[in-house]
Amino acid sequence: MNITQRALAVGVGAALIQALMLIAFAWPAANIAPRDVPIAVAGPQAEMIVGRLAEHSPGAFEISRPADEAAARTAIENREVYGAIVTGAGQPRVLIASAASPAVAQQLTQIGQQLSGVPAARVDDVVAADSDDPRGTAFGAMVLPLVMAGIAAGVLLSLLIPTIGGKVLGLTTFGVVGGLLSMEIIHGWMSVVPGSYLELSAVAALVSFAVAGTVVGLGAAIGRAGIGLAALTMLLIGNPFSAATSAPELLPQPWGAIGQLLPPGAAASLLRSVAFFDGAGAAGPLVVLVIWAAAALVLLGIGALRDRRTDETPAAARVPVTAS
């Protein structure tokens, strides 16, 4: 392939990547809508509300029927539902959790206005977003830098550190230092998320290790193609489908669910649970991140075995054969 052909191939390849990025980032945002969003309906008129919701928004909500308002609040605090509609004396009231998803909270507020027939429906934010970030904008924006930094660290460690032991040391250092620094900025300086600084730093460290470790591990196991595969997976699938600015149930399916099985989506869910819900709902995303981190170490082990075999093969070829 001459220089002209190579230049044309690189230009076309870059244009295809650009098109994929536009699809990956714009398509989910253009198709946000409720799809089986878990909510609760309680009170003596619950059956009527369920019917009206089914008629107005078929398939939009997965509705549970707690015994009373207290049970509905508990379900919200445990991250079992995003909000609730409570009936009883007077107009229906809406319970939301803007910390879980500002987008869902806004939609439930609008539904409450429609049900009550007044523009200022009675709304109670059971678990509110941080007062310095009431719309969750900064929270959603912090996931992409964590992913990009993890990809960059993984690429640098893959290309600059030749030994597997050195790569593991670099990953661990990046995870710990990156977790502490990022939460010092987000939690300390910007005050975007509440909660324990050390717990949030541990989450950020695990996320950083999982993302960078996937890049380094695939690079060690299958070569430079693995670096590109890991980076594109995290950037083109993991980040746009992370639901950091919305909710998994608002994204086109099955992509919303798939996004929660990748480090960016699991990171957003785990950070919400630790920061706002005292760890409720943290088990699932924590397991996902631990699996990705463990898989990275396994891939590094595979890479170490491959390197050892490569080193032994030339040595065996150099052994002189003596005639009998």
Backbone torsions as a table, in degrees:
resi	resn	phi	psi	omega
1	MET	NA	121.4	-179.8
2	ASN	-80.3	180.0	-174.7
3	ILE	-64.4	-40.4	-179.5
4	THR	-62.5	-46.8	179.0
5	GLN	-62.7	-40.2	179.5
6	ARG	-65.0	-41.0	179.2
7	ALA	-63.8	-42.1	177.9
8	LEU	-63.7	-41.7	-179.4
9	ALA	-64.6	-42.5	179.1
10	VAL	-65.2	-41.6	179.6
11	GLY	-63.2	-44.0	178.5
12	VAL	-65.7	-42.4	179.1
13	GLY	-61.6	-42.3	178.8
14	ALA	-65.0	-37.9	178.2
15	ALA	-65.6	-38.1	177.4
16	LEU	-65.0	-40.8	177.5
17	ILE	-63.6	-39.9	177.3
18	GLN	-61.0	-43.5	179.1
19	ALA	-63.5	-41.4	178.7
20	LEU	-63.4	-39.7	179.3
21	MET	-65.7	-40.6	177.5
22	LEU	-61.9	-43.5	178.5
23	ILE	-64.2	-46.0	-175.0
24	ALA	-63.4	-37.4	-175.6
25	PHE	-92.4	-36.2	-175.4
26	ALA	-85.0	-35.8	-176.0
27	TRP	-62.4	-47.8	177.0
28	PRO	-60.1	-41.3	-178.5
29	ALA	-65.3	-32.3	-178.8
30	ALA	-80.8	-10.6	-176.7
31	ASN	-122.0	29.0	177.1
32	ILE	-74.0	124.4	178.9
33	ALA	-163.5	151.0	-179.3
34	PRO	-67.5	132.6	178.3
35	ARG	-138.2	101.1	-178.8
36	ASP	55.6	43.0	177.0
37	VAL	-70.6	124.5	-178.9
38	PRO	-70.4	119.6	173.1
39	ILE	-136.3	168.4	178.8
40	ALA	-119.7	148.7	173.8
41	VAL	-130.4	124.9	-175.8
42	ALA	-132.2	160.2	175.7
43	GLY	109.7	172.8	-174.8
44	PRO	-66.3	-22.6	-179.8
45	GLN	-104.1	21.9	-175.7
46	ALA	-60.2	-41.0	-177.6
47	GLU	-60.6	-40.5	179.1
48	MET	-65.1	-41.8	-179.9
49	ILE	-64.6	-42.1	178.7
50	VAL	-60.0	-43.2	178.8
51	GLY	-63.2	-42.0	179.9
52	ARG	-67.2	-37.9	177.4
53	LEU	-65.8	-41.8	179.4
54	ALA	-64.4	-35.0	-179.7
55	GLU	-75.7	-40.3	-176.4
56	HIS	-77.5	-41.1	-175.6
57	SER	-136.0	73.9	-178.2
58	PRO	-63.1	131.3	179.3
59	GLY	78.7	0.1	-176.1
60	ALA	-79.0	-31.3	-172.6
61	PHE	-129.1	145.2	169.6
62	GLU	-104.8	107.8	-166.4
63	ILE	-101.6	127.9	171.6
64	SER	-105.2	162.2	-174.1
65	ARG	-124.6	77.9	176.4
66	PRO	-65.2	161.2	-174.0
67	ALA	-66.0	-38.7	-175.8
68	ASP	-157.0	-173.9	-178.4
69	GLU	-63.7	-39.4	-179.8
70	ALA	-60.3	-42.7	179.0
71	ALA	-66.5	-35.5	177.7
72	ALA	-65.7	-41.3	177.3
73	ARG	-62.8	-41.3	178.3
74	THR	-62.1	-41.0	178.6
75	ALA	-62.8	-37.0	177.5
76	ILE	-67.2	-45.4	-178.5
77	GLU	-66.0	-26.8	178.5
78	ASN	-90.0	5.5	179.9
79	ARG	61.6	30.0	175.0
80	GLU	-84.1	-29.6	176.5
81	VAL	-137.5	159.8	179.2
82	TYR	-85.4	-21.0	-178.3
83	GLY	-178.4	-174.7	-176.7
84	ALA	-153.1	154.6	171.2
85	ILE	-116.1	122.9	-175.1
86	VAL	-113.2	126.8	178.2
87	THR	-106.3	163.6	-179.6
88	GLY	161.1	-137.7	178.4
89	ALA	-67.5	127.6	178.2
90	GLY	82.6	-158.4	-177.5
91	GLN	-74.4	155.7	176.3
92	PRO	-60.0	143.8	176.9
93	ARG	-110.4	150.9	-176.9
94	VAL	-114.9	130.3	173.0
95	LEU	-107.4	126.8	-178.5
96	ILE	-124.9	171.4	174.0
97	ALA	-139.3	87.7	-177.6
98	SER	-63.4	-22.4	177.0
99	ALA	-68.8	-29.4	179.7
100	ALA	-76.8	-40.2	178.4
101	SER	-171.0	105.5	176.6
102	PRO	-58.1	-32.5	-179.2
103	ALA	-66.0	-45.8	178.5
104	VAL	-66.8	-39.9	178.8
105	ALA	-59.1	-40.5	178.5
106	GLN	-65.6	-41.6	179.9
107	GLN	-64.8	-41.4	178.7
108	LEU	-66.0	-35.7	177.0
109	THR	-63.2	-42.0	177.8
110	GLN	-64.6	-39.0	177.5
111	ILE	-64.2	-39.6	177.6
112	GLY	-61.1	-38.8	177.4
113	GLN	-63.9	-40.2	179.7
114	GLN	-67.6	-39.3	-178.5
115	LEU	-71.1	-38.0	-177.0
116	SER	-83.2	-23.4	-179.6
117	GLY	79.1	11.0	178.2
118	VAL	-125.9	147.5	-176.7
119	PRO	-68.4	-24.0	-179.0
120	ALA	-112.6	74.2	179.5
121	ALA	-67.1	153.0	179.6
122	ARG	-73.0	114.6	-176.3
123	VAL	-126.8	133.3	177.7
124	ASP	-121.9	117.6	178.7
125	ASP	-84.4	99.3	-173.8
126	VAL	-68.3	-45.2	176.4
127	VAL	-126.6	98.5	-172.5
128	ALA	-84.6	151.2	171.6
129	ALA	-65.8	164.6	180.0
130	ASP	-59.8	140.7	-177.5
131	SER	-63.2	-24.7	177.0
132	ASP	-83.5	-6.3	179.0
133	ASP	-146.2	61.1	-170.9
134	PRO	-63.3	-26.8	-179.9
135	ARG	-94.2	-0.6	179.3
136	GLY	71.0	16.9	-177.2
137	THR	-66.6	-47.8	-179.0
138	ALA	-67.1	-37.2	178.2
139	PHE	-60.5	-46.9	179.6
140	GLY	-65.3	-33.5	-177.0
141	ALA	-74.3	-17.7	-174.9
142	MET	-81.7	-13.2	-178.2
143	VAL	-71.0	-44.1	-179.1
144	LEU	-59.7	-45.1	176.4
145	PRO	-60.0	-37.5	177.2
146	LEU	-62.4	-42.2	179.6
147	VAL	-67.5	-47.4	-178.3
148	MET	-62.9	-41.6	178.7
149	ALA	-65.0	-39.1	177.7
150	GLY	-63.9	-41.8	177.4
151	ILE	-63.2	-45.9	-179.5
152	ALA	-61.0	-44.2	178.9
153	ALA	-63.0	-41.1	179.5
154	GLY	-63.5	-42.0	179.3
155	VAL	-64.6	-45.0	-179.1
156	LEU	-63.3	-44.4	179.8
157	LEU	-65.6	-36.5	-179.9
158	SER	-65.9	-39.7	-173.2
159	LEU	-89.2	-28.2	-172.1
160	LEU	-104.0	-22.9	-177.2
161	ILE	-107.3	113.9	-172.0
162	PRO	-80.0	-27.2	-173.6
163	THR	-97.6	151.2	179.2
164	ILE	-65.8	-41.4	178.6
165	GLY	-60.1	-40.4	177.7
166	GLY	-65.4	-37.3	178.4
167	LYS	-64.5	-43.5	179.1
168	VAL	-62.9	-42.8	178.1
169	LEU	-62.2	-42.9	178.7
170	GLY	-64.4	-40.9	177.9
171	LEU	-62.2	-45.3	-178.9
172	THR	-63.4	-44.0	179.0
173	THR	-62.2	-45.6	179.2
174	PHE	-60.6	-44.1	-179.2
175	GLY	-61.2	-49.9	-176.2
176	VAL	-67.2	-53.2	-177.6
177	VAL	-66.3	-42.3	179.2
178	GLY	-63.3	-40.4	178.4
179	GLY	-63.2	-44.6	-179.6
180	LEU	-65.6	-44.5	-177.6
181	LEU	-68.2	-44.1	-177.1
182	SER	-63.6	-40.4	179.4
183	MET	-76.6	-23.8	172.4
184	GLU	-64.2	-35.9	178.3
185	ILE	-75.4	-52.1	-173.6
186	ILE	-72.5	-45.4	-175.6
187	HIS	-86.0	-43.2	-175.0
188	GLY	-84.2	-60.7	-174.0
189	TRP	-73.5	-55.5	-176.5
190	MET	-81.2	-22.6	-179.7
191	SER	54.9	46.0	-177.7
192	VAL	-83.1	-31.7	-178.7
193	VAL	-126.4	141.9	174.7
194	PRO	-87.0	-169.6	176.4
195	GLY	101.9	-175.2	-178.1
196	SER	-77.8	129.0	179.7
197	TYR	-61.2	-44.1	-177.4
198	LEU	-68.0	-38.6	178.3
199	GLU	-65.6	-44.3	178.2
200	LEU	-64.8	-37.6	177.9
201	SER	-65.2	-37.6	177.9
202	ALA	-64.1	-39.7	177.3
203	VAL	-63.6	-47.9	180.0
204	ALA	-62.0	-36.6	177.7
205	ALA	-64.4	-43.2	179.1
206	LEU	-64.2	-41.5	177.9
207	VAL	-62.1	-46.7	-179.5
208	SER	-60.6	-43.5	-180.0
209	PHE	-65.3	-42.2	-177.4
210	ALA	-64.5	-45.0	-178.5
211	VAL	-68.5	-53.6	-179.4
212	ALA	-64.2	-37.9	-179.3
213	GLY	-64.2	-35.0	177.1
214	THR	-64.0	-42.6	178.5
215	VAL	-64.0	-48.1	-178.2
216	VAL	-67.1	-42.6	-177.5
217	GLY	-63.7	-47.4	178.6
218	LEU	-65.9	-34.9	176.3
219	GLY	-64.0	-39.7	179.8
220	ALA	-71.6	-33.6	-175.0
221	ALA	-81.4	-41.0	-174.1
222	ILE	-126.9	5.4	175.7
223	GLY	96.5	-165.8	-173.9
224	ARG	-63.7	-27.3	176.3
225	ALA	-61.5	-33.4	177.8
226	GLY	-65.3	-34.9	177.8
227	ILE	-61.8	-48.3	179.7
228	GLY	-64.5	-40.2	179.8
229	LEU	-62.1	-46.0	-179.9
230	ALA	-65.1	-43.9	-178.2
231	ALA	-63.4	-43.9	-179.2
232	LEU	-67.8	-36.2	178.5
233	THR	-63.0	-46.7	-179.7
234	MET	-66.1	-39.0	-173.5
235	LEU	-82.9	-43.7	-172.3
236	LEU	-92.1	-21.0	178.5
237	ILE	-114.9	-52.1	-174.9
238	GLY	-61.6	-47.6	-174.6
239	ASN	-73.0	-52.0	-177.5
240	PRO	-65.7	-23.9	179.7
241	PHE	-104.2	18.1	179.1
242	SER	-74.0	-20.5	-178.0
243	ALA	61.8	26.3	-179.8
244	ALA	-64.4	-29.0	-178.9
245	THR	-103.6	0.6	-178.4
246	SER	-138.3	-110.7	176.7
247	ALA	-166.5	148.1	-178.8
248	PRO	-56.5	-33.8	-177.8
249	GLU	-74.9	-8.3	177.3
250	LEU	-92.7	-10.4	-177.8
251	LEU	-91.7	156.9	174.7
252	PRO	-57.7	138.0	-179.4
253	GLN	-98.6	147.7	10.3
254	PRO	-88.4	11.5	-172.7
255	TRP	-65.3	-32.4	176.9
256	GLY	-62.7	-41.0	178.2
257	ALA	-70.9	-39.6	179.1
258	ILE	-63.0	-38.9	179.6
259	GLY	-58.9	-30.9	179.1
260	GLN	-75.7	-11.2	177.9
261	LEU	-94.0	-0.5	177.1
262	LEU	-108.9	154.8	-175.2
263	PRO	-53.5	-42.1	-179.3
264	PRO	-61.5	-44.6	179.3
265	GLY	-66.7	-43.5	177.6
266	ALA	-63.3	-35.6	178.8
267	ALA	-62.2	-46.9	-179.5
268	ALA	-61.6	-44.5	-179.2
269	SER	-66.3	-42.4	-178.5
270	LEU	-67.7	-40.6	178.4
271	LEU	-63.5	-39.4	176.5
272	ARG	-61.8	-46.2	-177.5
273	SER	-61.9	-45.0	-177.2
274	VAL	-71.9	-40.3	-174.2
275	ALA	-75.7	-40.1	-169.1
276	PHE	-114.8	-22.4	-170.0
277	PHE	-120.2	20.3	178.4
278	ASP	53.3	35.0	175.9
279	GLY	88.8	-3.1	179.1
280	ALA	-62.9	132.9	-179.4
281	GLY	75.9	14.4	-176.2
282	ALA	-84.9	-19.1	-171.7
283	ALA	-60.6	-47.4	-177.1
284	GLY	-59.7	-57.7	179.9
285	PRO	-64.3	-30.3	177.1
286	LEU	-64.4	-43.8	178.6
287	VAL	-61.5	-41.5	179.9
288	VAL	-59.7	-46.8	-178.4
289	LEU	-67.3	-39.1	178.5
290	VAL	-63.7	-40.5	178.8
291	ILE	-63.0	-44.0	178.5
292	TRP	-63.7	-40.9	178.6
293	ALA	-64.8	-42.3	178.5
294	ALA	-65.6	-39.9	178.2
295	ALA	-62.1	-36.2	177.7
296	ALA	-61.6	-42.4	178.9
297	LEU	-66.4	-38.4	177.4
298	VAL	-63.1	-43.9	178.5
299	LEU	-63.0	-37.4	176.1
300	LEU	-64.8	-36.8	175.5
301	GLY	-63.1	-41.0	177.0
302	ILE	-62.5	-41.5	177.8
303	GLY	-62.7	-38.3	178.0
304	ALA	-64.1	-42.0	178.1
305	LEU	-64.2	-39.7	179.1
306	ARG	-63.8	-42.3	178.8
307	ASP	-64.9	-38.2	-179.5
308	ARG	-65.0	-42.9	178.6
309	ARG	-64.8	-37.8	178.4
310	THR	-64.0	-37.8	179.8
311	ASP	-71.9	-33.0	-177.1
312	GLU	-77.5	-29.1	-176.2
313	THR	-63.9	-48.3	177.0
314	PRO	-63.3	-35.6	179.7
315	ALA	-63.2	-41.6	179.2
316	ALA	-66.5	-34.7	-179.0
317	ALA	-69.4	-23.6	-178.1
318	ARG	-84.7	-8.1	-178.8
319	VAL	-68.4	122.1	-177.4
320	PRO	-69.5	144.5	177.4
321	VAL	-100.8	118.7	-178.5
322	THR	-92.5	138.7	178.4
323	ALA	-75.2	139.5	178.6
324	SER	-84.3	NA	NA
